[in-house]
Amino acid sequence: MKRLMRMKEGKLLGGVCGGIGIYFEVDPVVIRILWVVLTLLSVGIGVIVYIAAWLLMPEEGEAGTATQSP
């Protein structure tokens, strides 16, 4: 089962775009570019959404997000 989580390694700021890129199997750079365009076109709403995602998305490897092995 796939889970939406922030990246721990290779992140630029909070790992949100990298985590979204991994979840949707898209290069994180593409997600970052789209996020900047969204922020510029929406007069800064992208920044608020990014901060909310940063606070709500768990980071890779945090307690309670570990997967069980069979």
PyMOL Python script that loads the backbone (N, CA, C, O; Angstrom):
from pymol import cmd

cmd.read_pdbstr("""\
ATOM      1  N   MET A   1       0.838  -1.183   0.000  1.00  0.00           N
ATOM      2  CA  MET A   1       0.000   0.000   0.000  1.00  0.00           C
ATOM      3  C   MET A   1       0.879   1.241   0.000  1.00  0.00           C
ATOM      4  O   MET A   1       1.780   1.373   0.829  1.00  0.00           O
ATOM      5  N   LYS A   2       0.613   2.151  -0.934  1.00  0.00           N
ATOM      6  CA  LYS A   2       1.390   3.389  -1.015  1.00  0.00           C
ATOM      7  C   LYS A   2       0.853   4.387   0.003  1.00  0.00           C
ATOM      8  O   LYS A   2      -0.352   4.477   0.236  1.00  0.00           O
ATOM      9  N   ARG A   3       1.784   5.139   0.608  1.00  0.00           N
ATOM     10  CA  ARG A   3       1.404   6.193   1.544  1.00  0.00           C
ATOM     11  C   ARG A   3       2.068   7.483   1.113  1.00  0.00           C
ATOM     12  O   ARG A   3       3.200   7.478   0.630  1.00  0.00           O
ATOM     13  N   LEU A   4       1.372   8.572   1.287  1.00  0.00           N
ATOM     14  CA  LEU A   4       1.899   9.888   0.960  1.00  0.00           C
ATOM     15  C   LEU A   4       2.724  10.380   2.141  1.00  0.00           C
ATOM     16  O   LEU A   4       2.180  10.683   3.203  1.00  0.00           O
ATOM     17  N   MET A   5       4.051  10.460   1.951  1.00  0.00           N
ATOM     18  CA  MET A   5       4.953  10.877   3.024  1.00  0.00           C
ATOM     19  C   MET A   5       6.000  11.829   2.476  1.00  0.00           C
ATOM     20  O   MET A   5       6.351  11.774   1.298  1.00  0.00           O
ATOM     21  N   ARG A   6       6.500  12.710   3.349  1.00  0.00           N
ATOM     22  CA  ARG A   6       7.581  13.605   2.962  1.00  0.00           C
ATOM     23  C   ARG A   6       8.877  12.813   2.858  1.00  0.00           C
ATOM     24  O   ARG A   6       9.095  11.856   3.600  1.00  0.00           O
ATOM     25  N   MET A   7       9.734  13.225   1.928  1.00  0.00           N
ATOM     26  CA  MET A   7      11.032  12.564   1.757  1.00  0.00           C
ATOM     27  C   MET A   7      11.970  12.947   2.883  1.00  0.00           C
ATOM     28  O   MET A   7      11.936  14.072   3.381  1.00  0.00           O
ATOM     29  N   LYS A   8      12.802  12.011   3.279  1.00  0.00           N
ATOM     30  CA  LYS A   8      13.814  12.300   4.285  1.00  0.00           C
ATOM     31  C   LYS A   8      15.126  12.682   3.611  1.00  0.00           C
ATOM     32  O   LYS A   8      15.826  13.584   4.071  1.00  0.00           O
ATOM     33  N   GLU A   9      15.458  11.995   2.520  1.00  0.00           N
ATOM     34  CA  GLU A   9      16.707  12.263   1.800  1.00  0.00           C
ATOM     35  C   GLU A   9      16.390  12.901   0.453  1.00  0.00           C
ATOM     36  O   GLU A   9      15.389  12.563  -0.179  1.00  0.00           O
ATOM     37  N   GLY A  10      17.238  13.815   0.020  1.00  0.00           N
ATOM     38  CA  GLY A  10      17.066  14.452  -1.268  1.00  0.00           C
ATOM     39  C   GLY A  10      16.045  15.571  -1.270  1.00  0.00           C
ATOM     40  O   GLY A  10      15.603  16.014  -2.330  1.00  0.00           O
ATOM     41  N   LYS A  11      15.673  16.027  -0.096  1.00  0.00           N
ATOM     42  CA  LYS A  11      14.687  17.101  -0.042  1.00  0.00           C
ATOM     43  C   LYS A  11      15.368  18.459  -0.157  1.00  0.00           C
ATOM     44  O   LYS A  11      16.534  18.614   0.207  1.00  0.00           O
ATOM     45  N   LEU A  12      14.634  19.432  -0.663  1.00  0.00           N
ATOM     46  CA  LEU A  12      15.166  20.781  -0.770  1.00  0.00           C
ATOM     47  C   LEU A  12      14.738  21.631   0.415  1.00  0.00           C
ATOM     48  O   LEU A  12      15.559  22.337   1.001  1.00  0.00           O
ATOM     49  N   LEU A  13      13.467  21.572   0.772  1.00  0.00           N
ATOM     50  CA  LEU A  13      12.980  22.355   1.894  1.00  0.00           C
ATOM     51  C   LEU A  13      12.353  21.426   2.929  1.00  0.00           C
ATOM     52  O   LEU A  13      12.958  21.162   3.968  1.00  0.00           O
ATOM     53  N   GLY A  14      11.169  20.938   2.662  1.00  0.00           N
ATOM     54  CA  GLY A  14      10.493  20.083   3.621  1.00  0.00           C
ATOM     55  C   GLY A  14      10.278  18.670   3.135  1.00  0.00           C
ATOM     56  O   GLY A  14       9.841  17.815   3.905  1.00  0.00           O
ATOM     57  N   GLY A  15      10.575  18.402   1.874  1.00  0.00           N
ATOM     58  CA  GLY A  15      10.394  17.063   1.330  1.00  0.00           C
ATOM     59  C   GLY A  15       8.994  16.799   0.798  1.00  0.00           C
ATOM     60  O   GLY A  15       8.679  15.675   0.408  1.00  0.00           O
ATOM     61  N   VAL A  16       8.147  17.834   0.780  1.00  0.00           N
ATOM     62  CA  VAL A  16       6.761  17.666   0.348  1.00  0.00           C
ATOM     63  C   VAL A  16       6.681  17.325  -1.133  1.00  0.00           C
ATOM     64  O   VAL A  16       6.041  16.341  -1.503  1.00  0.00           O
ATOM     65  N   CYS A  17       7.316  18.114  -1.981  1.00  0.00           N
ATOM     66  CA  CYS A  17       7.255  17.879  -3.434  1.00  0.00           C
ATOM     67  C   CYS A  17       7.886  16.540  -3.804  1.00  0.00           C
ATOM     68  O   CYS A  17       7.391  15.844  -4.691  1.00  0.00           O
ATOM     69  N   GLY A  18       8.960  16.184  -3.138  1.00  0.00           N
ATOM     70  CA  GLY A  18       9.588  14.890  -3.390  1.00  0.00           C
ATOM     71  C   GLY A  18       8.669  13.742  -3.020  1.00  0.00           C
ATOM     72  O   GLY A  18       8.581  12.751  -3.744  1.00  0.00           O
ATOM     73  N   GLY A  19       7.984  13.874  -1.893  1.00  0.00           N
ATOM     74  CA  GLY A  19       7.042  12.845  -1.465  1.00  0.00           C
ATOM     75  C   GLY A  19       5.870  12.711  -2.416  1.00  0.00           C
ATOM     76  O   GLY A  19       5.431  11.600  -2.710  1.00  0.00           O
ATOM     77  N   ILE A  20       5.359  13.839  -2.900  1.00  0.00           N
ATOM     78  CA  ILE A  20       4.262  13.810  -3.866  1.00  0.00           C
ATOM     79  C   ILE A  20       4.734  13.188  -5.178  1.00  0.00           C
ATOM     80  O   ILE A  20       4.007  12.421  -5.808  1.00  0.00           O
ATOM     81  N   GLY A  21       5.960  13.527  -5.583  1.00  0.00           N
ATOM     82  CA  GLY A  21       6.514  12.957  -6.803  1.00  0.00           C
ATOM     83  C   GLY A  21       6.657  11.445  -6.719  1.00  0.00           C
ATOM     84  O   GLY A  21       6.347  10.734  -7.674  1.00  0.00           O
ATOM     85  N   ILE A  22       7.119  10.962  -5.592  1.00  0.00           N
ATOM     86  CA  ILE A  22       7.267   9.514  -5.405  1.00  0.00           C
ATOM     87  C   ILE A  22       5.899   8.840  -5.390  1.00  0.00           C
ATOM     88  O   ILE A  22       5.724   7.777  -5.985  1.00  0.00           O
ATOM     89  N   TYR A  23       4.938   9.446  -4.720  1.00  0.00           N
ATOM     90  CA  TYR A  23       3.596   8.865  -4.612  1.00  0.00           C
ATOM     91  C   TYR A  23       2.943   8.717  -5.981  1.00  0.00           C
ATOM     92  O   TYR A  23       2.340   7.686  -6.277  1.00  0.00           O
ATOM     93  N   PHE A  24       3.063   9.754  -6.818  1.00  0.00           N
ATOM     94  CA  PHE A  24       2.451   9.725  -8.140  1.00  0.00           C
ATOM     95  C   PHE A  24       3.389   9.228  -9.227  1.00  0.00           C
ATOM     96  O   PHE A  24       3.042   9.265 -10.408  1.00  0.00           O
ATOM     97  N   GLU A  25       4.570   8.765  -8.845  1.00  0.00           N
ATOM     98  CA  GLU A  25       5.578   8.225  -9.760  1.00  0.00           C
ATOM     99  C   GLU A  25       5.941   9.232 -10.853  1.00  0.00           C
ATOM    100  O   GLU A  25       5.984   8.903 -12.038  1.00  0.00           O
ATOM    101  N   VAL A  26       6.201  10.473 -10.415  1.00  0.00           N
ATOM    102  CA  VAL A  26       6.605  11.567 -11.295  1.00  0.00           C
ATOM    103  C   VAL A  26       7.903  12.132 -10.725  1.00  0.00           C
ATOM    104  O   VAL A  26       8.113  12.111  -9.513  1.00  0.00           O
ATOM    105  N   ASP A  27       8.761  12.630 -11.589  1.00  0.00           N
ATOM    106  CA  ASP A  27      10.007  13.231 -11.138  1.00  0.00           C
ATOM    107  C   ASP A  27       9.697  14.398 -10.195  1.00  0.00           C
ATOM    108  O   ASP A  27       8.923  15.282 -10.559  1.00  0.00           O
ATOM    109  N   PRO A  28      10.284  14.421  -8.991  1.00  0.00           N
ATOM    110  CA  PRO A  28      10.025  15.509  -8.036  1.00  0.00           C
ATOM    111  C   PRO A  28      10.335  16.900  -8.586  1.00  0.00           C
ATOM    112  O   PRO A  28       9.737  17.879  -8.138  1.00  0.00           O
ATOM    113  N   VAL A  29      11.248  17.010  -9.541  1.00  0.00           N
ATOM    114  CA  VAL A  29      11.557  18.306 -10.140  1.00  0.00           C
ATOM    115  C   VAL A  29      10.331  18.857 -10.871  1.00  0.00           C
ATOM    116  O   VAL A  29      10.068  20.059 -10.827  1.00  0.00           O
ATOM    117  N   VAL A  30       9.591  17.990 -11.535  1.00  0.00           N
ATOM    118  CA  VAL A  30       8.372  18.409 -12.229  1.00  0.00           C
ATOM    119  C   VAL A  30       7.356  18.941 -11.219  1.00  0.00           C
ATOM    120  O   VAL A  30       6.716  19.965 -11.459  1.00  0.00           O
ATOM    121  N   ILE A  31       7.210  18.251 -10.096  1.00  0.00           N
ATOM    122  CA  ILE A  31       6.283  18.692  -9.049  1.00  0.00           C
ATOM    123  C   ILE A  31       6.728  20.044  -8.498  1.00  0.00           C
ATOM    124  O   ILE A  31       5.895  20.919  -8.264  1.00  0.00           O
ATOM    125  N   ARG A  32       8.019  20.219  -8.290  1.00  0.00           N
ATOM    126  CA  ARG A  32       8.531  21.503  -7.776  1.00  0.00           C
ATOM    127  C   ARG A  32       8.243  22.648  -8.744  1.00  0.00           C
ATOM    128  O   ARG A  32       7.840  23.733  -8.325  1.00  0.00           O
ATOM    129  N   ILE A  33       8.449  22.406 -10.034  1.00  0.00           N
ATOM    130  CA  ILE A  33       8.186  23.445 -11.038  1.00  0.00           C
ATOM    131  C   ILE A  33       6.699  23.789 -11.063  1.00  0.00           C
ATOM    132  O   ILE A  33       6.333  24.964 -11.096  1.00  0.00           O
ATOM    133  N   LEU A  34       5.839  22.762 -11.046  1.00  0.00           N
ATOM    134  CA  LEU A  34       4.404  23.012 -11.026  1.00  0.00           C
ATOM    135  C   LEU A  34       3.995  23.780  -9.768  1.00  0.00           C
ATOM    136  O   LEU A  34       3.119  24.643  -9.822  1.00  0.00           O
ATOM    137  N   TRP A  35       4.627  23.468  -8.642  1.00  0.00           N
ATOM    138  CA  TRP A  35       4.301  24.137  -7.387  1.00  0.00           C
ATOM    139  C   TRP A  35       4.677  25.624  -7.460  1.00  0.00           C
ATOM    140  O   TRP A  35       3.921  26.476  -6.993  1.00  0.00           O
ATOM    141  N   VAL A  36       5.827  25.932  -8.037  1.00  0.00           N
ATOM    142  CA  VAL A  36       6.246  27.335  -8.178  1.00  0.00           C
ATOM    143  C   VAL A  36       5.283  28.072  -9.102  1.00  0.00           C
ATOM    144  O   VAL A  36       4.894  29.204  -8.816  1.00  0.00           O
ATOM    145  N   VAL A  37       4.899  27.441 -10.204  1.00  0.00           N
ATOM    146  CA  VAL A  37       3.950  28.070 -11.130  1.00  0.00           C
ATOM    147  C   VAL A  37       2.609  28.313 -10.425  1.00  0.00           C
ATOM    148  O   VAL A  37       2.022  29.386 -10.567  1.00  0.00           O
ATOM    149  N   LEU A  38       2.130  27.333  -9.676  1.00  0.00           N
ATOM    150  CA  LEU A  38       0.891  27.487  -8.914  1.00  0.00           C
ATOM    151  C   LEU A  38       0.995  28.654  -7.938  1.00  0.00           C
ATOM    152  O   LEU A  38       0.063  29.447  -7.807  1.00  0.00           O
ATOM    153  N   THR A  39       2.119  28.754  -7.263  1.00  0.00           N
ATOM    154  CA  THR A  39       2.321  29.825  -6.292  1.00  0.00           C
ATOM    155  C   THR A  39       2.324  31.192  -6.972  1.00  0.00           C
ATOM    156  O   THR A  39       1.724  32.140  -6.465  1.00  0.00           O
ATOM    157  N   LEU A  40       2.988  31.294  -8.101  1.00  0.00           N
ATOM    158  CA  LEU A  40       3.045  32.577  -8.808  1.00  0.00           C
ATOM    159  C   LEU A  40       1.690  32.982  -9.391  1.00  0.00           C
ATOM    160  O   LEU A  40       1.325  34.158  -9.379  1.00  0.00           O
ATOM    161  N   LEU A  41       0.953  31.998  -9.898  1.00  0.00           N
ATOM    162  CA  LEU A  41      -0.338  32.300 -10.510  1.00  0.00           C
ATOM    163  C   LEU A  41      -1.451  32.535  -9.485  1.00  0.00           C
ATOM    164  O   LEU A  41      -2.450  33.187  -9.788  1.00  0.00           O
ATOM    165  N   SER A  42      -1.280  32.014  -8.296  1.00  0.00           N
ATOM    166  CA  SER A  42      -2.347  32.110  -7.300  1.00  0.00           C
ATOM    167  C   SER A  42      -2.034  33.123  -6.200  1.00  0.00           C
ATOM    168  O   SER A  42      -2.639  33.079  -5.129  1.00  0.00           O
ATOM    169  N   VAL A  43      -1.116  34.014  -6.449  1.00  0.00           N
ATOM    170  CA  VAL A  43      -0.754  35.084  -5.511  1.00  0.00           C
ATOM    171  C   VAL A  43      -0.347  34.506  -4.147  1.00  0.00           C
ATOM    172  O   VAL A  43      -0.742  35.035  -3.108  1.00  0.00           O
ATOM    173  N   GLY A  44       0.427  33.442  -4.149  1.00  0.00           N
ATOM    174  CA  GLY A  44       1.009  32.924  -2.916  1.00  0.00           C
ATOM    175  C   GLY A  44       0.247  31.816  -2.224  1.00  0.00           C
ATOM    176  O   GLY A  44       0.688  31.350  -1.173  1.00  0.00           O
ATOM    177  N   ILE A  45      -0.873  31.374  -2.760  1.00  0.00           N
ATOM    178  CA  ILE A  45      -1.647  30.296  -2.129  1.00  0.00           C
ATOM    179  C   ILE A  45      -0.802  29.025  -2.048  1.00  0.00           C
ATOM    180  O   ILE A  45      -0.939  28.251  -1.100  1.00  0.00           O
ATOM    181  N   GLY A  46       0.064  28.805  -3.027  1.00  0.00           N
ATOM    182  CA  GLY A  46       0.918  27.608  -3.028  1.00  0.00           C
ATOM    183  C   GLY A  46       1.800  27.537  -1.802  1.00  0.00           C
ATOM    184  O   GLY A  46       2.090  26.442  -1.322  1.00  0.00           O
ATOM    185  N   VAL A  47       2.238  28.678  -1.278  1.00  0.00           N
ATOM    186  CA  VAL A  47       3.073  28.693  -0.067  1.00  0.00           C
ATOM    187  C   VAL A  47       2.264  28.200   1.127  1.00  0.00           C
ATOM    188  O   VAL A  47       2.760  27.417   1.937  1.00  0.00           O
ATOM    189  N   ILE A  48       1.029  28.655   1.233  1.00  0.00           N
ATOM    190  CA  ILE A  48       0.169  28.233   2.345  1.00  0.00           C
ATOM    191  C   ILE A  48      -0.125  26.737   2.259  1.00  0.00           C
ATOM    192  O   ILE A  48      -0.099  26.033   3.269  1.00  0.00           O
ATOM    193  N   VAL A  49      -0.404  26.256   1.046  1.00  0.00           N
ATOM    194  CA  VAL A  49      -0.678  24.830   0.853  1.00  0.00           C
ATOM    195  C   VAL A  49       0.572  24.005   1.164  1.00  0.00           C
ATOM    196  O   VAL A  49       0.475  22.931   1.757  1.00  0.00           O
ATOM    197  N   TYR A  50       1.741  24.503   0.766  1.00  0.00           N
ATOM    198  CA  TYR A  50       2.996  23.789   1.039  1.00  0.00           C
ATOM    199  C   TYR A  50       3.224  23.667   2.548  1.00  0.00           C
ATOM    200  O   TYR A  50       3.573  22.595   3.042  1.00  0.00           O
ATOM    201  N   ILE A  51       3.028  24.759   3.269  1.00  0.00           N
ATOM    202  CA  ILE A  51       3.223  24.728   4.727  1.00  0.00           C
ATOM    203  C   ILE A  51       2.233  23.772   5.375  1.00  0.00           C
ATOM    204  O   ILE A  51       2.600  23.025   6.282  1.00  0.00           O
ATOM    205  N   ALA A  52       0.983  23.784   4.924  1.00  0.00           N
ATOM    206  CA  ALA A  52      -0.019  22.859   5.464  1.00  0.00           C
ATOM    207  C   ALA A  52       0.382  21.412   5.189  1.00  0.00           C
ATOM    208  O   ALA A  52       0.275  20.558   6.069  1.00  0.00           O
ATOM    209  N   ALA A  53       0.843  21.138   3.971  1.00  0.00           N
ATOM    210  CA  ALA A  53       1.277  19.777   3.634  1.00  0.00           C
ATOM    211  C   ALA A  53       2.481  19.370   4.467  1.00  0.00           C
ATOM    212  O   ALA A  53       2.589  18.220   4.891  1.00  0.00           O
ATOM    213  N   TRP A  54       3.387  20.314   4.701  1.00  0.00           N
ATOM    214  CA  TRP A  54       4.577  20.047   5.504  1.00  0.00           C
ATOM    215  C   TRP A  54       4.176  19.632   6.922  1.00  0.00           C
ATOM    216  O   TRP A  54       4.780  18.732   7.506  1.00  0.00           O
ATOM    217  N   LEU A  55       3.175  20.281   7.457  1.00  0.00           N
ATOM    218  CA  LEU A  55       2.723  19.985   8.814  1.00  0.00           C
ATOM    219  C   LEU A  55       1.897  18.704   8.889  1.00  0.00           C
ATOM    220  O   LEU A  55       1.954  17.990   9.891  1.00  0.00           O
ATOM    221  N   LEU A  56       1.128  18.406   7.839  1.00  0.00           N
ATOM    222  CA  LEU A  56       0.215  17.271   7.876  1.00  0.00           C
ATOM    223  C   LEU A  56       0.810  15.951   7.379  1.00  0.00           C
ATOM    224  O   LEU A  56       0.417  14.881   7.843  1.00  0.00           O
ATOM    225  N   MET A  57       1.747  16.024   6.444  1.00  0.00           N
ATOM    226  CA  MET A  57       2.324  14.794   5.888  1.00  0.00           C
ATOM    227  C   MET A  57       3.397  14.252   6.821  1.00  0.00           C
ATOM    228  O   MET A  57       4.290  14.994   7.229  1.00  0.00           O
ATOM    229  N   PRO A  58       3.323  12.956   7.167  1.00  0.00           N
ATOM    230  CA  PRO A  58       4.392  12.382   7.995  1.00  0.00           C
ATOM    231  C   PRO A  58       5.670  12.224   7.184  1.00  0.00           C
ATOM    232  O   PRO A  58       5.626  12.061   5.964  1.00  0.00           O
ATOM    233  N   GLU A  59       6.808  12.274   7.870  1.00  0.00           N
ATOM    234  CA  GLU A  59       8.093  12.086   7.202  1.00  0.00           C
ATOM    235  C   GLU A  59       8.393  10.595   7.109  1.00  0.00           C
ATOM    236  O   GLU A  59       7.969   9.813   7.960  1.00  0.00           O
ATOM    237  N   GLU A  60       9.122  10.210   6.079  1.00  0.00           N
ATOM    238  CA  GLU A  60       9.525   8.814   5.914  1.00  0.00           C
ATOM    239  C   GLU A  60      10.189   8.323   7.191  1.00  0.00           C
ATOM    240  O   GLU A  60      11.051   9.001   7.750  1.00  0.00           O
ATOM    241  N   GLY A  61       9.787   7.149   7.648  1.00  0.00           N
ATOM    242  CA  GLY A  61      10.451   6.530   8.779  1.00  0.00           C
ATOM    243  C   GLY A  61       9.997   7.021  10.146  1.00  0.00           C
ATOM    244  O   GLY A  61      10.549   6.585  11.157  1.00  0.00           O
ATOM    245  N   GLU A  62       9.017   7.908  10.216  1.00  0.00           N
ATOM    246  CA  GLU A  62       8.522   8.354  11.516  1.00  0.00           C
ATOM    247  C   GLU A  62       7.781   7.215  12.190  1.00  0.00           C
ATOM    248  O   GLU A  62       7.259   6.322  11.522  1.00  0.00           O
ATOM    249  N   ALA A  63       7.735   7.245  13.497  1.00  0.00           N
ATOM    250  CA  ALA A  63       7.030   6.213  14.262  1.00  0.00           C
ATOM    251  C   ALA A  63       5.568   6.187  13.845  1.00  0.00           C
ATOM    252  O   ALA A  63       4.950   7.235  13.659  1.00  0.00           O
ATOM    253  N   GLY A  64       5.021   4.992  13.698  1.00  0.00           N
ATOM    254  CA  GLY A  64       3.626   4.842  13.305  1.00  0.00           C
ATOM    255  C   GLY A  64       3.430   4.766  11.817  1.00  0.00           C
ATOM    256  O   GLY A  64       2.329   4.462  11.358  1.00  0.00           O
ATOM    257  N   THR A  65       4.476   5.037  11.037  1.00  0.00           N
ATOM    258  CA  THR A  65       4.345   4.959   9.580  1.00  0.00           C
ATOM    259  C   THR A  65       5.141   3.793   9.013  1.00  0.00           C
ATOM    260  O   THR A  65       5.214   3.618   7.797  1.00  0.00           O
ATOM    261  N   ALA A  66       5.731   3.005   9.887  1.00  0.00           N
ATOM    262  CA  ALA A  66       6.536   1.874   9.416  1.00  0.00           C
ATOM    263  C   ALA A  66       5.611   0.803   8.826  1.00  0.00           C
ATOM    264  O   ALA A  66       4.510   0.573   9.326  1.00  0.00           O
ATOM    265  N   THR A  67       6.068   0.169   7.777  1.00  0.00           N
ATOM    266  CA  THR A  67       5.291  -0.904   7.175  1.00  0.00           C
ATOM    267  C   THR A  67       5.657  -2.221   7.826  1.00  0.00           C
ATOM    268  O   THR A  67       6.792  -2.424   8.258  1.00  0.00           O
ATOM    269  N   GLN A  68       4.694  -3.103   7.891  1.00  0.00           N
ATOM    270  CA  GLN A  68       4.943  -4.409   8.484  1.00  0.00           C
ATOM    271  C   GLN A  68       5.437  -5.351   7.394  1.00  0.00           C
ATOM    272  O   GLN A  68       4.923  -5.347   6.275  1.00  0.00           O
ATOM    273  N   SER A  69       6.426  -6.148   7.728  1.00  0.00           N
ATOM    274  CA  SER A  69       6.915  -7.121   6.766  1.00  0.00           C
ATOM    275  C   SER A  69       6.259  -8.456   7.032  1.00  0.00           C
ATOM    276  O   SER A  69       5.999  -8.800   8.185  1.00  0.00           O
ATOM    277  N   PRO A  70       5.985  -9.217   5.977  1.00  0.00           N
ATOM    278  CA  PRO A  70       5.259 -10.502   6.148  1.00  0.00           C
ATOM    279  C   PRO A  70       6.067 -11.530   6.883  1.00  0.00           C
ATOM    280  O   PRO A  70       5.595 -12.646   7.101  1.00  0.00           O
TER     281      PRO A  70
END
""", "prot")
cmd.dss("prot")
cmd.show_as("cartoon", "prot")
cmd.util.cbc("prot")
cmd.orient("prot")
